[in-house]
């Protein structure tokens, strides 16, 4: 079945494109297109990185979750996961320079990315949560700050406010 994810803001592409940055993430996405799997089943299939892949899919708004009842009456129900979207429909207006900046964030090396995330978190802890304040203080363009917040599992972007993400279950 073909389902289309609508994207109206270029930074909403960040978690979607980042989903295809590693073999593990791609494999998890492909597996979840075909069937429903639990976290343990995915870990058996692909090893480490599965939880991150699920969190990225969740942050992109592409993950369906339901409970699987155990075959053994004494067993506990488990969450199982499935990908909701197979296609993308993008409708936004962006300069090529800004698009390039978003792509740079998506493909930024992990160590460099984590360094910037740490600086953003320090800004938030100091009470500066708006994209404008953070971008001015860190000398980054607002679109870069928004893209960083969308890629990081440690941050949430809500409008023009960046918050520290709460540790949530998938």
Secondary structure, 3 states (H helix, E strand, C coil): CCCEEEECCHHHHHHHHHCCCCHHHHHHHHHHHHCCEEHHHHHHHHCCCHHHHHHHHHHCCCEEEEEECCCCCCCCCEEEEEECCCEEEECCCCCHHHHHHHHHHHCCCHHHHHHHHHHHHHHHHCCCCEHHHHHHHHCCCHHHHHHHHHHCCCEEEECCEEEECCCCCC
